[in-house]
Amino acid sequence: MLKKIAHIFKPRDMTTGNIFFKIILFAIPAMLTTMMQLLYTTIDLTTVHYGDSAESMGAIASNTALINLIVIVFVGVSLGANVVLSEAKGAGNHKKASKVLHTSLVFAVISGFFVGVLGFFISDNLLELMGTEAHYFAKAALYLKIYFCGLPFLMVYNYAAQLLRAQGDSVSPFLALLIAGIINVGFDCLFVFPMHMGVAGVALATIIAEAISAIICVFVLIKGKHNYVSLKVKQFRIDGPVLLEVLKIGLPAGLQGFFFSLPNVFIQSSLYTIDPGNVNLENGATASGNIEGYFFAVCDAIAVSTMTYIAANIGAKKKENIKKSILFGLTWGAIFCLIIAIVTLLLHKPLLSLFVDNQESIDAGYTRLSLMAYLYFFDFTMAFTAAVLRGMKRSTYPMITTLVCCTGLRILLILTVFNNVEMFHTVFWLYALFPITWVVATICNVIAILITLPKDLRKLDDSIKREPQILQEQ
């Protein structure tokens, strides 16, 4: 049975065969990877809550927004390695693919150490900027400092995972995280219950898990039998032009994640102004946010998978496969968004009850969850169209769209309409800002695709026509 499952999800050529089913088979392990990350975060909080104190849980929770922001930015930057390696593999350019692999991992180690050291020394300042409450400031700072010590492992895992996915292997990063996550839970229990290490124990368990997941992925890059290119210590060096190409795609993607997360801080603070002191309103929003994380895992996995397939087929110069990847990815996204809407309609009460225990909180959570879930297709199309542009190596377009339509428009609407017009100063209209900006951003991205895709396809046609002449000259 296990062999049959492994065969279904084994690495496959992204430029041939039935792309419709290949895209979703490639996306499922990536979905499960993100879902597991969310699940282990919940377990971390639960363990320290029952094993230490609610104050320790609050100290860890206060770091969540900052840590999520760091992860989003780093994952975005690592997408550049995915796109460039996918294209090189599709083109059969083994030499360039090897350069991308080694350059990306060296950059991951260097940048991880740099940001980790910097973050360690400015942890207190970051928490002060975030307005962390004084009664658990010390514990929050301790957790954050230990977390920053493990940042090089987090960077290596993210890059190694993207480099494996670029070679058609989305299963190994999932299995690495599964193993590391189980170990993380074990160390959580060991450090928190019998050893009474509190937040330090949870942070240390996280570092150990990140190190294990990074080591496993690096081992697969060295020894994996399905590797298109393998990691060799002797080739560990940075290739300037390749790094520039990776960062040209990755940095805008990382900034896009930053710009997307930034206005959420304003939305969260605006929630407090609707009914000050209403803890149930706040708890309901938090519960809904936890559930939405799983929705995002599904949609983002399909978008990134489509991006990888587009990049590979651009390298292989298979124009029809590029069109099919876009159409099939969009179809799978619509199917899963419909499933999300149905699940929310039928199961929203038991889902919200996992996080809150009173009807007012459940009602508040459903106000947000209904807006998100029933209209989540627009969030998917925003992420999907951005991924399509990124796969076409046009990463700047979605970054600008996100900056203007998500960051700028959301903050503008909060400062003007929401804060100054009484009928719009409600929970419903606050969270309606999400789908409104999703639609606007999607429209902008679609316009960019309609302008750039025909040009890129014509360039592919021209390069295909020139190939016989180049071969003849050689």
C-alpha positions in Angstrom: 0.0 0.0 0.0 2.7 2.4 1.0 4.6 1.6 -2.2 1.6 2.4 -4.3 1.1 5.8 -2.5 4.9 6.6 -3.0 4.6 5.7 -6.7 1.6 8.1 -7.1 3.6 11.0 -5.6 7.1 10.2 -6.9 9.0 12.9 -8.8 7.9 13.2 -12.4 8.8 15.1 -15.6 6.9 18.4 -15.5 7.0 18.9 -19.3 5.3 15.7 -20.5 2.3 13.6 -19.7 -1.1 14.5 -18.2 -0.4 17.9 -16.7 -4.0 18.1 -15.3 -3.4 15.4 -12.7 0.3 16.0 -12.3 -0.2 19.6 -11.0 -2.5 18.4 -8.2 -0.4 15.4 -7.3 2.6 17.8 -7.0 0.5 20.3 -5.0 -0.9 17.9 -2.4 2.4 17.3 -0.5 3.0 21.0 -0.4 -0.5 21.6 1.0 0.2 19.0 3.7 3.6 20.6 4.5 2.1 24.0 5.3 -0.8 22.4 7.2 1.6 20.5 9.4 3.5 23.7 10.1 0.3 25.3 11.3 -0.6 22.2 13.3 2.8 22.1 15.1 2.5 25.8 16.0 -0.8 25.0 17.6 0.8 22.1 19.5 3.6 24.4 20.7 1.1 26.8 22.1 -1.0 24.2 23.7 2.0 22.4 25.3 3.4 25.5 26.9 -0.1 26.6 28.0 -0.8 23.4 30.0 2.8 22.7 30.9 3.9 26.1 32.1 1.4 29.0 32.1 -1.1 31.1 30.1 1.5 33.9 30.3 4.1 31.8 28.5 1.5 31.0 25.8 0.8 34.7 25.5 4.6 35.4 25.2 4.9 32.9 22.3 1.7 34.1 20.6 3.0 37.7 20.8 5.8 36.7 18.4 3.5 35.0 15.9 2.9 38.0 13.6 6.6 38.8 13.5 7.7 35.2 12.9 5.1 34.7 10.2 6.3 37.8 8.5 9.9 36.5 8.6 8.8 33.2 7.2 6.7 34.7 4.4 9.5 37.0 3.3 12.1 34.1 3.3 9.8 31.7 1.5 9.1 34.4 -1.1 12.8 35.0 -1.7 13.4 31.2 -2.1 10.8 31.0 -4.8 13.3 32.6 -7.1 15.5 29.5 -6.8 12.5 27.3 -7.7 11.7 29.3 -10.9 15.3 29.5 -12.2 16.1 25.8 -11.5 12.7 24.7 -13.0 13.4 26.6 -16.1 17.0 25.3 -16.4 15.8 21.7 -15.9 13.1 22.2 -18.5 15.7 23.4 -20.9 18.0 20.5 -20.2 20.7 22.9 -19.0 22.4 20.7 -16.4 25.3 23.1 -15.8 23.1 26.1 -15.0 20.8 23.9 -12.8 23.8 22.9 -10.8 24.9 26.5 -10.4 21.4 27.5 -9.2 21.4 24.6 -6.6 24.8 25.4 -5.1 24.5 29.2 -5.3 21.1 29.2 -3.6 22.2 27.0 -0.7 25.3 29.0 0.0 23.2 32.2 -0.1 20.7 30.5 2.3 23.4 29.8 4.8 25.0 33.2 4.6 21.8 35.2 4.7 20.4 33.0 7.5 23.4 33.6 9.7 23.3 37.3 9.0 19.6 37.8 9.7 19.8 35.4 12.7 22.6 37.4 14.4 21.0 40.7 13.6 17.6 39.5 14.9 19.2 38.2 18.1 20.6 41.6 19.0 17.5 43.6 18.1 14.9 41.3 19.5 14.0 43.6 22.3 13.6 46.6 19.9 11.4 44.6 17.6 9.1 43.6 20.5 8.9 47.2 21.7 7.9 48.3 18.2 5.2 45.8 18.2 3.9 47.0 21.5 4.4 43.8 23.4 2.7 43.8 26.8 5.1 44.4 29.7 4.0 41.4 31.9 5.4 38.9 29.4 7.9 40.9 27.6 10.9 39.1 29.1 9.6 35.7 28.1 8.7 36.9 24.6 12.2 38.3 24.2 13.8 35.0 25.3 11.7 33.0 22.9 12.5 35.3 20.0 16.2 35.3 20.7 16.4 31.5 20.7 14.2 31.4 17.6 16.7 33.7 15.7 19.5 31.3 16.6 17.8 28.7 14.5 17.2 31.0 11.5 20.0 29.5 9.4 18.3 26.1 9.6 15.0 27.6 8.6 16.6 29.3 5.6 18.4 26.1 4.5 15.1 24.1 4.7 13.1 26.7 2.7 15.7 26.8 -0.1 16.3 23.1 -0.1 12.6 22.4 -0.3 12.1 24.8 -3.2 15.1 23.3 -5.0 13.7 19.8 -4.6 10.2 21.0 -5.8 11.9 22.5 -8.8 13.2 19.1 -9.7 9.7 17.6 -9.4 10.0 16.3 -5.8 7.4 17.8 -3.5 7.2 14.7 -1.3 10.7 14.9 0.3 10.1 18.4 1.9 6.8 17.1 3.3 8.4 13.9 4.8 11.3 16.0 6.2 8.8 18.2 8.0 6.7 15.3 9.1 9.7 13.6 10.8 11.0 16.9 12.2 7.5 17.8 13.5 7.0 14.6 15.4 10.4 15.1 17.0 9.4 18.7 17.8 6.3 17.5 19.6 8.4 15.0 21.6 11.0 17.6 22.6 8.2 20.1 23.5 6.8 17.6 26.0 10.2 16.7 27.3 11.4 20.3 27.8 8.1 21.7 29.1 6.7 19.0 31.4 9.5 17.1 33.2 12.3 19.7 32.6 10.1 22.8 33.2 11.9 25.0 30.6 8.8 26.9 29.6 9.2 29.2 26.5 12.9 28.4 26.3 12.1 24.7 25.9 9.5 25.2 23.2 12.0 27.5 21.3 14.8 25.0 21.6 12.5 22.2 20.4 11.7 24.4 17.4 15.3 24.9 16.5 16.0 21.1 16.8 13.1 20.4 14.5 14.2 23.0 11.9 17.8 21.6 12.0 16.5 18.1 11.4 14.2 19.1 8.5 17.1 21.1 6.9 19.5 18.1 7.3 17.0 15.7 5.7 16.4 17.9 2.7 20.1 18.5 2.2 20.7 14.8 2.4 18.1 14.2 -0.3 19.8 16.8 -2.5 23.1 14.9 -2.1 21.8 11.3 -2.3 18.3 11.4 -3.9 18.0 9.0 -6.7 15.5 11.2 -8.6 17.7 14.3 -8.5 18.2 16.1 -11.8 21.2 17.8 -10.1 22.8 16.7 -6.8 24.6 18.7 -4.2 28.4 18.4 -4.1 30.4 20.1 -1.4 33.3 20.8 -3.8 31.0 23.0 -5.9 29.8 25.1 -3.0 30.3 28.6 -4.3 28.2 31.6 -5.4 27.8 32.3 -9.1 27.2 36.0 -9.4 24.9 36.1 -12.5 22.9 33.1 -11.3 22.4 34.7 -7.8 21.3 37.9 -9.5 18.7 36.0 -11.6 17.4 34.2 -8.5 17.1 37.4 -6.5 15.5 39.3 -9.4 12.6 36.9 -9.0 12.8 36.1 -5.3 13.2 39.5 -3.8 10.0 41.0 -5.3 8.2 37.8 -4.2 9.6 38.3 -0.7 8.6 42.0 -0.7 5.2 41.0 -2.0 4.7 38.8 1.1 5.8 41.6 3.3 3.4 44.1 1.6 0.6 41.6 1.8 1.0 41.1 5.6 1.6 44.7 6.5 -2.0 46.0 6.3 -3.2 43.1 8.5 -1.6 44.9 11.5 -3.9 47.9 10.7 -6.9 45.6 10.3 -6.2 43.9 13.7 -5.8 47.2 15.5 -9.0 48.6 13.8 -10.9 45.6 15.2 -10.3 46.8 18.7 -12.0 50.2 18.0 -15.4 48.6 17.0 -16.3 47.3 20.5 -13.4 48.1 22.9 -12.9 45.5 25.6 -15.0 42.8 23.8 -12.7 39.8 24.2 -15.2 37.6 22.4 -14.9 39.6 19.2 -11.1 39.4 19.3 -11.2 35.6 20.1 -13.6 34.9 17.3 -11.3 36.7 14.8 -8.3 34.8 16.1 -10.2 31.5 15.7 -11.3 32.3 12.2 -7.7 33.3 11.3 -6.4 29.9 12.5 -8.9 28.1 10.2 -8.1 30.4 7.2 -4.4 29.4 7.5 -5.4 25.9 6.3 -7.4 27.5 3.4 -4.3 29.4 2.4 -2.2 26.3 2.5 -4.4 24.7 -0.1 -4.6 27.6 -2.5 -1.0 28.6 -2.2 0.2 25.1 -2.9 -1.8 25.0 -6.2 -0.5 28.4 -7.2 3.2 27.6 -6.5 2.8 24.2 -8.3 1.4 26.0 -11.4 4.3 28.4 -11.2 6.8 25.6 -11.1 5.2 23.9 -14.1 5.1 27.2 -16.1 8.8 27.8 -15.5 9.7 24.2 -16.5 7.8 24.4 -19.7 9.2 27.8 -20.6 12.6 26.2 -20.3 11.4 23.3 -22.4 9.8 25.7 -24.9 6.5 23.9 -24.8 4.0 26.7 -25.4 0.9 24.5 -25.2 1.9 23.1 -21.9 2.3 26.6 -20.5 -1.3 27.4 -21.5 -2.5 24.0 -20.1 -0.7 24.7 -16.8 -2.5 28.0 -16.3 -5.9 26.5 -17.3 -5.5 23.4 -15.2 -4.1 25.2 -12.1 -7.1 27.6 -12.2 -9.5 24.7 -12.5 -8.0 22.9 -9.5 -8.2 26.1 -7.5 -11.9 26.6 -8.4 -12.6 23.0 -7.3 -10.8 23.4 -3.9 -12.3 26.8 -3.3 -15.8 25.3 -3.8 -14.9 22.5 -1.3 -13.7 25.2 1.2 -17.0 27.1 0.9 -19.1 23.9 1.4 -17.0 22.8 4.4 -17.4 26.3 6.0 -21.2 26.3 5.3 -21.7 22.9 6.9 -19.0 22.7 9.6 -18.2 26.3 10.7 -19.6 25.8 14.2 -17.6 22.7 15.1 -14.5 24.2 13.4 -14.7 27.5 15.4 -15.5 25.5 18.6 -12.0 24.0 18.4 -10.6 27.4 19.3 -13.4 29.2 21.2 -16.0 28.0 23.7 -18.9 30.5 23.7 -21.6 31.5 21.2 -20.6 35.2 20.9 -17.1 34.3 19.9 -18.4 31.7 17.4 -20.7 34.3 15.9 -17.9 36.8 15.6 -15.6 34.3 14.1 -18.3 33.3 11.5 -18.7 36.9 10.4 -15.1 36.9 9.3 -15.0 33.2 8.2 -18.0 33.5 6.0 -16.6 36.5 4.1 -13.3 34.7 3.7 -14.4 31.2 2.8 -17.3 32.0 0.5 -15.2 34.5 -1.5 -11.9 32.7 -1.2 -11.8 32.0 -4.9 -10.8 35.7 -5.3 -7.9 35.3 -2.9 -6.8 32.2 -4.8 -7.0 34.1 -8.2 -4.9 36.9 -6.7 -2.2 34.4 -5.5 -2.6 32.3 -8.7 -2.2 35.2 -11.2 0.8 36.4 -9.1 2.3 32.9 -9.4 1.7 32.8 -13.1 3.6 36.1 -13.6 6.4 34.8 -11.3 6.7 31.6 -13.3 7.1 33.8 -16.4 10.0 35.5 -14.5 8.0 38.7 -14.2 8.0 38.9 -10.4 7.9 42.7 -10.1 4.4 43.0 -11.5 2.6 41.2 -8.7 4.8 42.9 -6.1 3.6 46.3 -7.3 0.0 45.1 -7.5 0.2 43.9 -3.9 1.8 47.1 -2.7 -0.9 49.3 -4.4 -4.0 47.1 -4.2 -3.5 45.3 -0.9 -1.2 47.5 1.3 -2.2 50.9 -0.1 -5.9 50.4 -0.8 -6.6 48.6 2.5 -4.9 51.2 4.6 -6.5 54.0 2.6 -10.0 52.5 3.1 -9.4 52.0 6.8 -8.2 55.6 7.4 -11.0 57.1 5.3 -14.2 55.1 4.9 -13.9 52.7 7.9 -12.8 55.3 10.5 -15.0 58.2 9.4 -18.3 56.7 8.1 -20.3 55.1 10.9 -22.3 52.6 8.8 -19.0 51.1 7.6 -17.5 51.0 11.1 -18.5 47.3 11.6 -16.8 43.9 11.8 -18.5 43.0 8.4 -17.1 45.9 6.5 -13.7 45.7 8.2 -13.2 42.2 6.9 -14.9 43.0 3.6 -11.7 44.9 2.8 -10.1 41.5 2.1 -12.3 40.4 -0.8 -12.6 43.9 -2.2 -8.8 44.2 -2.5 -8.5 40.6 -3.7 -10.7 41.4 -6.7 -8.9 44.6 -7.5 -5.5 42.9 -7.3 -6.7 40.0 -9.4 -7.9 42.4 -12.2 -4.5 44.2 -12.2 -2.6 40.9 -12.4 -4.9 39.6 -15.2 -4.2 42.7 -17.2 -0.5 42.2 -16.7 -0.8 38.6 -17.9 -2.8 39.5 -20.9 -0.1 42.0 -21.9 3.0 40.0 -21.2 2.0 36.4 -21.9 1.5 36.8 -25.7 4.9 38.6 -25.9 6.6 35.8 -24.0 5.0 33.1 -26.1 6.1 34.9 -29.3 9.7 35.0 -27.9 9.4 31.2 -27.4 8.3 30.8 -31.0 11.2 33.0 -32.3 13.7 31.0 -30.2 12.4 27.7 -31.6 12.6 29.0 -35.1 16.2 30.1 -34.6 17.3 26.8 -33.1 17.9 25.0 -36.5 19.9 28.0 -37.7 22.1 28.0 -34.6 22.7 24.2 -34.9 23.6 24.6 -38.6 26.1 27.4 -37.8 27.7 25.2 -35.1 
